[in-house]
Amino acid sequence: MRIFDRNVTMKKEDFEAILNGSRDVTAYMQVKPQEGITTCFGVRTASNPDYLVKAIYEMYERSLNRKLAVKAVAQLFRSVGLGSLGLYRLLQKLGMELSPAQFLVLVFTLQHQQGWGAPLTLVDEQERRIILRTNQTFESQVLKEWKMPVCGIHVGWIEGVLTAVTGKNWFCLETKCVANGDDCCEFVADQREASWKWKAEAITRGDSAITEYIDFRPLEGKIQLIDDPVVMMPRFIFTSMMNSLTRTMGEAPAGGVNYRAYMDMGKENVAHYKKMGISNPNTLADMAFTFYSQMGWFRIIRMEWNEAEKVKTITLEHTVESESFGKTGKKVCYCTAGLLTGIVEGAFGIKVQGKEIQCRSKGDEHCVFEIRNRPNGA
C-alpha cells in the first residue's frame, strides 16, 4: 500500500503530530463505501483481510514448508519496503531529518494505525543494529495456529525500509513472536552484506531456499542463482544421453562414461564452493547435496555413516534417471552415483568409489548409494 502521493500537500507538522501521538492516521483517511473508495493522505488504499494474508502464506507453504514460507513472504514484502524511499525524501524536503530507526517507526505507525497490529516500540537504536517490539502483529493473530515465528510481512518490510533509506543491506530476524507463544513480537535488524557464502550456508542450514536467490529473466534467456548463471534442463536429457552412448559403445561402457563425467562434475562443484571461502568438508558436502536436491535432481531421504566400514549410505527419492527411465527392471542411476561420489571425494579430499545398490527403476522403494574408500587409495 502506498503511504503518500506527491500531489497531496502534506506538512511537516502532520508527520510530527503522528510521531508524537497528538494525531492519528484517521485524521487523514476518507471512506466512501458506496463508491468502493478508501483514501489515506489522498491516496487510494485497500484493506488487508485476514483470509488474504493467510492465503499468501499457505500458497508458499504448499511448495516449501512453513519456515521457508515465512521467508518467502518476507522476500516479497522486502520489495514493498524499498518503495518507502519516496516518503523518506519527501520528509527531507519538509525539513524532517529522521534517523533510519525513527523513519521506520513512522512508517509502522502509519501502517499499524490502519490495522497492522499494536504500535511498534523502538527498543534499541545503533548504527548497525535496530531492535523493535510490538505486543502483536496481525500475522501473529491470523497464523497463531502455526506456533512459530510468522511475521514475514513485518520482517520483509523492515529490511526493505532500512535498505532503501541507508543504501546498505539490512537483514531482520524475528526473535520473539506471539504466534510462537511469546509475550510480544520482537524484531532485530542488522546491517551486513549478504555474501555468496552467507547465502549458500543459509540454504544448507534450511534457513533459506534456493528460490529466494534465483534471478529468472526468461525473455532474455538468462537464469542466475546467487552469483552464478544456471540453466534448466529437462529430465529426458538423461535418457537421451544414455541411449545415445549405449548405441555407440554398449550399456556398461556408457554407464561408466556417465559415472566418470558426473564424478568430475561433483568435484568441480565442490572446488567452486572452496573458491568462495568455504573450507569445512561437511559443510561443502552438505551444501552440494542441498543445492542439487533443491534444483530438482533428487530428494534426500537420509544419509548414514558407518565408521567401522568407512561407508556412507545415501538414500534418495525421484532421482533424475529413475524418473526419466521409469521401470526398467535394472539400475540406471550412473550419473547420480558419479555425482555423489565426486562431491564426497572433492569435499573430504579422499579417494572413494560409489555404486547404486538399490534403484526405483529396478523396482526398489528408493535409490540407495554406497560410497566407500577405494582399496589402497587407488
C-alpha positions as CSV (number, residue, x, y, z in Angstrom):
1,M,0.0,0.0,0.0
2,R,1.3,3.5,-0.9
3,I,1.8,5.8,2.1
4,F,1.7,9.1,0.3
5,D,1.2,10.9,-3.0
6,R,3.3,13.8,-4.3
7,N,0.1,15.5,-5.5
8,V,-1.2,15.7,-1.9
9,T,0.1,18.5,0.2
10,M,1.4,17.2,3.5
11,K,3.1,19.4,6.0
12,K,5.9,18.7,8.4
13,E,3.5,19.3,11.3
14,D,1.3,16.5,10.1
15,F,4.0,13.9,10.3
16,E,5.3,15.3,13.6
17,A,1.8,15.0,15.1
18,I,1.6,11.4,14.1
19,L,5.0,10.7,15.6
20,N,4.3,12.4,18.9
21,G,0.9,10.9,19.1
22,S,-1.1,14.1,19.2
23,R,-2.9,13.0,16.0
24,D,-3.5,9.6,14.4
25,V,-4.0,8.4,10.8
26,T,-7.8,8.6,10.9
27,A,-7.5,12.3,10.5
28,Y,-6.1,11.7,7.0
29,M,-8.5,8.9,6.0
30,Q,-11.7,9.2,4.0
31,V,-14.0,6.3,3.4
32,K,-16.6,6.3,0.6
33,P,-18.3,2.9,0.9
34,Q,-20.9,3.4,-1.8
35,E,-18.1,4.2,-4.3
36,G,-15.8,1.5,-3.0
37,I,-13.1,4.0,-2.2
38,T,-10.9,4.4,0.8
39,T,-8.1,7.0,0.8
40,C,-5.3,7.8,3.2
41,F,-3.4,11.1,2.6
42,G,-5.4,11.3,-0.6
43,V,-4.1,8.1,-1.9
44,R,-6.3,5.1,-2.7
45,T,-5.8,2.2,-0.2
46,A,-7.5,-1.1,0.5
47,S,-8.0,-3.3,3.5
48,N,-5.9,-6.4,4.0
49,P,-8.5,-9.1,5.1
50,D,-7.1,-11.9,7.3
51,Y,-8.0,-14.6,4.8
52,L,-5.9,-12.9,2.1
53,V,-2.8,-12.8,4.4
54,K,-3.4,-16.5,5.3
55,A,-3.8,-17.4,1.6
56,I,-0.5,-15.8,0.7
57,Y,1.4,-17.8,3.4
58,E,-0.4,-21.1,2.6
59,M,0.4,-20.6,-1.1
60,Y,4.1,-20.6,-0.3
61,E,3.7,-23.4,2.3
62,R,2.4,-25.8,-0.4
63,S,5.7,-25.7,-2.3
64,L,8.1,-25.1,0.6
65,N,7.4,-25.5,4.3
66,R,6.1,-23.2,7.0
67,K,9.5,-21.8,7.9
68,L,10.5,-21.1,4.3
69,A,7.0,-19.8,3.5
70,V,7.6,-17.1,6.1
71,K,10.9,-16.3,4.4
72,A,9.3,-16.1,1.0
73,V,6.7,-13.7,2.3
74,A,9.5,-11.6,3.8
75,Q,11.3,-11.5,0.5
76,L,8.1,-10.4,-1.2
77,F,7.4,-7.6,1.3
78,R,11.1,-6.5,1.3
79,S,10.5,-5.2,-2.2
80,V,7.4,-3.3,-0.9
81,G,9.5,-1.7,1.9
82,L,12.0,-0.5,-0.7
83,G,9.2,1.7,-2.1
84,S,9.3,3.8,1.1
85,L,12.3,5.9,-0.2
86,G,9.9,8.4,-1.8
87,L,8.3,9.2,1.6
88,Y,11.7,9.5,3.1
89,R,12.8,12.0,0.5
90,L,9.5,14.0,0.9
91,L,10.2,14.3,4.7
92,Q,13.7,15.6,4.0
93,K,12.2,18.2,1.7
94,L,9.9,19.2,4.5
95,G,12.9,19.6,6.8
96,M,12.5,16.4,8.8
97,E,15.8,14.7,9.2
98,L,14.8,11.4,10.8
99,S,17.2,8.6,11.6
100,P,16.6,5.3,9.9
101,A,15.1,3.9,13.1
102,Q,12.8,7.0,13.6
103,F,11.6,6.8,10.0
104,L,10.9,3.1,10.4
105,V,8.8,3.9,13.5
106,L,6.9,6.5,11.5
107,V,6.2,4.0,8.6
108,F,4.9,1.4,11.0
109,T,2.9,3.9,13.0
110,L,1.0,4.7,9.8
111,Q,0.6,1.0,9.0
112,H,-0.3,-0.2,12.5
113,Q,-2.9,2.5,12.8
114,Q,-4.5,1.0,9.7
115,G,-4.8,-2.4,11.3
116,W,-1.3,-4.0,11.2
117,G,-1.4,-4.6,14.9
118,A,-0.3,-2.9,18.1
119,P,2.1,0.1,17.8
120,L,5.8,-0.6,17.4
121,T,8.3,0.5,20.1
122,L,11.9,1.3,19.4
123,V,13.9,-0.7,21.9
124,D,17.4,-0.1,20.7
125,E,19.0,2.1,18.0
126,Q,22.6,1.7,17.0
127,E,24.4,2.4,13.7
128,R,24.3,-1.2,12.5
129,R,21.5,-2.7,14.7
130,I,17.9,-1.7,15.4
131,I,15.5,-3.6,17.7
132,L,11.8,-3.1,17.6
133,R,9.0,-4.6,19.6
134,T,5.2,-4.8,19.5
135,N,2.5,-6.5,21.5
136,Q,1.2,-8.3,18.5
137,T,1.1,-8.1,14.7
138,F,-1.8,-9.1,12.5
139,E,0.2,-12.0,11.1
140,S,0.8,-13.4,14.6
141,Q,-3.0,-13.4,15.1
142,V,-4.0,-14.8,11.8
143,L,-1.4,-17.6,11.9
144,K,-1.4,-18.3,15.6
145,E,-2.0,-22.0,15.0
146,W,1.4,-22.3,13.2
147,K,3.0,-22.0,16.7
148,M,6.2,-20.4,15.3
149,P,7.6,-17.0,14.3
150,V,5.4,-16.0,11.4
151,C,5.8,-12.2,10.9
152,G,7.3,-12.3,7.4
153,I,5.5,-9.2,6.3
154,H,7.0,-7.2,9.1
155,V,10.4,-8.7,8.7
156,G,10.5,-8.0,4.9
157,W,9.1,-4.5,5.3
158,I,11.7,-3.6,7.9
159,E,14.5,-4.9,5.7
160,G,13.2,-3.0,2.7
161,V,12.7,0.3,4.5
162,L,16.1,0.3,6.1
163,T,17.9,-0.8,2.9
164,A,16.1,1.9,1.0
165,V,17.0,4.8,3.3
166,T,20.5,3.8,4.1
167,G,21.6,2.4,0.8
168,K,23.1,-0.6,2.6
169,N,21.8,-4.2,3.1
170,W,19.9,-5.0,6.2
171,F,18.6,-8.3,7.5
172,C,16.0,-8.8,10.1
173,L,15.2,-11.7,12.4
174,E,12.0,-12.1,14.5
175,T,13.4,-13.2,17.8
176,K,10.1,-13.3,19.6
177,C,6.6,-13.9,18.2
178,V,3.1,-14.0,19.8
179,A,2.3,-16.9,17.4
180,N,5.2,-18.8,19.0
181,G,3.8,-18.3,22.5
182,D,6.0,-15.3,23.4
183,D,4.7,-12.2,25.1
184,C,5.4,-9.9,22.1
185,C,6.8,-9.8,18.6
186,E,10.4,-8.6,18.6
187,F,12.5,-7.7,15.5
188,V,16.3,-7.4,15.4
189,A,17.6,-5.8,12.2
190,D,21.3,-5.8,11.5
191,Q,23.2,-4.1,8.7
192,R,25.5,-6.6,6.9
193,E,26.5,-7.6,3.4
194,A,24.9,-10.8,2.0
195,S,27.9,-12.7,0.6
196,W,27.7,-15.7,-1.6
197,K,29.0,-17.8,1.4
198,W,26.3,-16.4,3.7
199,K,23.5,-17.1,1.3
200,A,24.8,-20.6,0.5
201,E,25.2,-21.6,4.1
202,A,21.7,-20.2,4.9
203,I,20.3,-22.6,2.2
204,T,22.2,-25.5,3.6
205,R,21.0,-24.8,7.2
206,G,17.4,-24.7,5.9
207,D,17.0,-21.0,6.8
208,S,16.5,-20.1,3.2
209,A,15.6,-21.8,-0.1
210,I,17.2,-21.6,-3.5
211,T,14.1,-19.8,-4.8
212,E,15.0,-16.7,-2.8
213,Y,18.2,-16.2,-4.8
214,I,17.0,-17.1,-8.4
215,D,17.0,-14.2,-10.8
216,F,14.9,-15.6,-13.7
217,R,14.7,-13.5,-16.9
218,P,13.1,-15.8,-19.4
219,L,12.7,-13.2,-22.2
220,E,16.5,-12.6,-22.0
221,G,17.3,-16.3,-21.9
222,K,19.0,-15.9,-18.5
223,I,18.7,-17.5,-15.1
224,Q,21.1,-16.7,-12.3
225,L,21.4,-18.5,-8.9
226,I,23.1,-16.2,-6.3
227,D,26.1,-15.1,-8.4
228,D,26.2,-17.9,-11.0
229,P,24.5,-18.4,-14.3
230,V,22.5,-21.6,-14.4
231,V,20.3,-23.5,-16.9
232,M,17.1,-25.5,-16.7
233,M,17.4,-29.0,-18.2
234,P,14.5,-31.4,-18.7
235,R,14.9,-34.9,-17.3
236,F,14.5,-36.6,-20.6
237,I,18.0,-35.3,-21.5
238,F,19.4,-38.1,-19.3
239,T,17.5,-40.8,-21.2
240,S,18.6,-39.3,-24.5
241,M,22.2,-39.0,-23.4
242,M,22.3,-42.5,-22.0
243,N,20.6,-44.1,-25.0
244,S,22.9,-42.3,-27.4
245,L,26.0,-43.5,-25.6
246,T,24.6,-47.0,-25.3
247,R,24.0,-47.2,-29.0
248,T,27.6,-46.1,-29.6
249,M,29.6,-48.2,-27.1
250,G,27.2,-50.5,-25.2
251,E,25.4,-50.2,-21.9
252,A,28.2,-50.9,-19.4
253,P,30.7,-48.6,-21.0
254,A,28.1,-45.9,-21.4
255,G,27.3,-46.2,-17.7
256,G,31.0,-45.9,-16.9
257,V,31.4,-42.8,-19.0
258,N,28.4,-41.1,-17.4
259,Y,29.6,-42.1,-13.9
260,R,33.1,-40.6,-14.5
261,A,31.8,-37.5,-16.2
262,Y,29.4,-36.7,-13.3
263,M,32.0,-37.6,-10.7
264,D,34.2,-34.9,-12.2
265,M,31.3,-32.5,-12.1
266,G,30.7,-33.2,-8.4
267,K,34.4,-32.5,-7.7
268,E,34.4,-29.3,-9.7
269,N,31.2,-28.1,-8.0
270,V,32.9,-28.5,-4.6
271,A,36.0,-26.8,-5.9
272,H,33.8,-23.8,-6.8
273,Y,32.5,-23.6,-3.3
274,K,36.0,-23.7,-1.9
275,K,36.9,-20.7,-4.0
276,M,34.0,-18.9,-2.3
277,G,35.7,-19.3,1.1
278,I,34.1,-22.4,2.4
279,S,36.5,-25.0,3.8
280,N,34.7,-27.3,6.2
281,P,34.4,-30.7,4.5
282,N,31.0,-31.5,6.0
283,T,29.6,-28.0,5.0
284,L,31.0,-28.4,1.5
285,A,29.3,-31.8,1.0
286,D,26.0,-30.8,2.7
287,M,25.9,-27.7,0.5
288,A,26.4,-29.6,-2.7
289,F,23.8,-32.2,-1.7
290,T,21.3,-29.5,-0.7
291,F,21.8,-27.4,-3.9
292,Y,21.3,-30.4,-6.2
293,S,18.3,-31.5,-4.2
294,Q,16.6,-28.1,-4.3
295,M,17.3,-27.9,-8.0
296,G,15.3,-31.0,-8.7
297,W,17.9,-33.7,-9.1
298,F,16.6,-35.8,-6.2
299,R,15.1,-35.7,-2.8
300,I,17.3,-36.8,0.1
301,I,15.6,-39.3,2.4
302,R,18.5,-40.0,4.7
303,M,22.3,-40.2,4.9
304,E,24.1,-42.7,7.1
305,W,27.8,-43.1,8.0
306,N,29.3,-46.5,9.1
307,E,32.5,-45.5,10.9
308,A,33.8,-49.1,11.2
309,E,33.5,-49.8,7.5
310,K,34.1,-46.2,6.3
311,V,30.9,-46.3,4.2
312,K,28.5,-43.5,3.5
313,T,25.0,-44.7,2.5
314,I,22.7,-42.2,0.8
315,T,19.0,-42.9,0.2
316,L,17.3,-40.8,-2.4
317,E,13.9,-40.4,-3.9
318,H,13.0,-39.5,-7.5
319,T,16.5,-39.3,-9.0
320,V,16.6,-37.7,-12.5
321,E,17.4,-41.1,-14.1
322,S,14.9,-43.3,-12.3
323,E,12.2,-40.7,-13.0
324,S,13.2,-40.4,-16.7
325,F,13.6,-44.1,-17.4
326,G,10.7,-45.4,-15.3
327,K,10.5,-49.1,-14.5
328,T,13.3,-50.9,-16.4
329,G,14.0,-53.9,-14.1
330,K,17.6,-52.7,-13.7
331,K,19.7,-50.0,-12.0
332,V,20.0,-46.8,-14.1
333,C,21.4,-44.0,-11.9
334,Y,25.0,-43.9,-13.2
335,C,25.0,-40.0,-13.3
336,T,23.8,-39.7,-9.8
337,A,26.2,-42.3,-8.4
338,G,29.1,-40.4,-10.0
339,L,27.8,-37.0,-8.8
340,L,27.5,-38.2,-5.2
341,T,30.9,-39.8,-5.3
342,G,32.6,-36.7,-6.8
343,I,31.0,-34.5,-4.1
344,V,32.3,-36.7,-1.3
345,E,35.8,-37.0,-2.9
346,G,36.1,-33.3,-3.5
347,A,34.8,-32.3,-0.1
348,F,36.9,-34.6,2.0
349,G,40.0,-34.9,-0.2
350,I,39.9,-38.7,-0.2
351,K,39.7,-41.3,-3.0
352,V,36.3,-43.0,-2.9
353,Q,34.2,-45.1,-5.2
354,G,30.4,-45.2,-5.3
355,K,27.8,-47.5,-6.6
356,E,24.0,-47.8,-6.6
357,I,22.8,-50.8,-4.6
358,Q,19.0,-50.2,-4.9
359,C,17.1,-48.4,-7.7
360,R,13.5,-47.4,-8.2
361,S,13.8,-48.3,-11.9
362,K,14.6,-51.9,-10.7
363,G,11.5,-52.0,-8.5
364,D,13.1,-50.9,-5.2
365,E,11.4,-48.4,-2.9
366,H,14.2,-45.9,-3.1
367,C,17.5,-45.4,-4.9
368,V,20.3,-46.2,-2.5
369,F,24.0,-45.5,-3.0
370,E,27.1,-46.6,-1.1
371,I,30.3,-44.6,-1.2
372,R,33.4,-46.1,0.3
373,N,37.1,-45.6,0.3
374,R,38.9,-47.0,-2.7
375,P,41.1,-50.0,-1.9
376,N,44.6,-48.7,-1.1
377,G,43.5,-45.2,-2.3
378,A,43.6,-46.5,-5.9
